[in-house]
Amino acid sequence: MDIWQHIKILKQPGKSWFFQKDNTVEKLDALQQIAAFGSPIVIEELIPFLKSGNNELRAATCQTIIQLFRKVRGKNGYYNTLRYCNISKDDIDFYQTHFPPAQYVQLLAIASLNGNGRIREEAVKKLALVNLPEAVPFIVYRLADWVLPIRQVALKSIENYKTPAYLNALIDNLPVFEGLQKVMRINLGDVYQDMIRYILSAGREHIVLHFKKYADKPRYILAKHFSASITGGSYGLELLLTDQHFLIRSLALDHFSNLQQPARMQLLKDPSAKIRLRTLYCFKGESGFQDIVLPYLADSSASVRYFARFTLQHAGINLAQFYHQKLQEGIQVPGALAGLAEVGAKEYAATAEQYMFHPKIKIRNTAFLTLQKLDPPAAYAFALSNLGGSRDSLGKSILHFLARFKGVRTLEKARVIYSEGNREQRKNMLTLFSNFGGWAIIADLIMGTVDEDASVREWATHCIEKWRANATALYAAPGVEDQARALQMLHTAAALHNTHRYFKTDPLRDLHFYLQ
């Protein structure tokens, strides 16, 4: 049933005209459906039922409105959805006496987003008194209201929440504060800075104790200001160094001179390549820097490897030999393999080839990418022999690589795999045919549209659409053999489509035009 049909049920009188019996159950069921499948725009229609004389219906309406309210996303979503709600000051007083505080604060939040300035002002005044953390973000929104008296009320109201009991609520809503900085009609810089000063001065110990419990966004905002407040020594830096978010850990680099050596080495081994690179920059100029940067010639990050090579370019290091030695020892293998390719060490292609069968897929894939640069014929032979045999990242790399070799050997191997392979292999071969493009593969794509598996047929249709989009660039006419094969397959497939009706829209439409 459509949502608006459920709304009509709610608007019916308490008793149905025909049966003359209470239809509360029917209305409660309608509210359940609205809560489950409705959108926030429906809230406007539900507001009048908050003053229903039926206590059960009134409570269910409130729960439904709150559930829909939680579906709203973003400040603009709040305003566009709730500004037309028909709420009066008397209604707000009614909500206060008839709903529990947890529901009352949500209804006040809705009222604070009303298009009527008097209602917004009244709601903000009430939000200041409910003493619940859920009130904080909606008071903050009104700090940027376009009506000056409402902004002034909101400014007084937020002061009520500057207590240790609501410190977490203030921190959780720092992203709302930051977002309002972009509002051009009012400058909230002083208000924001005053809030930050309060949080850092009144709750520093609380922050240290609960820092890791905050969500990423408010935690990062808090960390930026916390980092800026560190004036000397290493107090508080451990909080930044041990955080799970790399942006927060990177803030510790702003205090590099105050970090002890173990902390510096910890940053050098950080999982984030950006942090490792910035840490190396911080070490630059210190004694023993060359010894520090040397292992990073084989770092897993290309940017770190490039920085290390640039820094040590006059150190007399044979980079090809360095990477070869790392591979011989089995140390920093991914970075060493990539390094061989970057310095063009073709003499060590055989060393890279040894890692083509490594147990770890990441290393096998890196070795294959390295071999492509150092020994393309060997890479082609490996790719052809392993075509269709892997569904992981290496398999995708093989498909991407072989797309550059549109030859008879590759086509024959791909066609054999398509005819004998499983569903995923057939889809992969269709992808390869699609990447080839041209006249030689259109018959193979047509054949895919009558495959026994529906997902393969869908993918073949997608590939044909891609081929059709690129067909205008095929200036050369199709070869005689390719044209004959394609026309024969088109005739066979068209008959099967007419029989089985695989698609509502014929995927082979207009293909005769291209094959003339």
Summary of the structure (lengths in Angstrom):
residues: 516
radius of gyration: 33.5
end to end distance: 51.4
largest distance: 98.2
contacts: 1566
relative contact order: 0.03
helix: 72%
strand: 0%
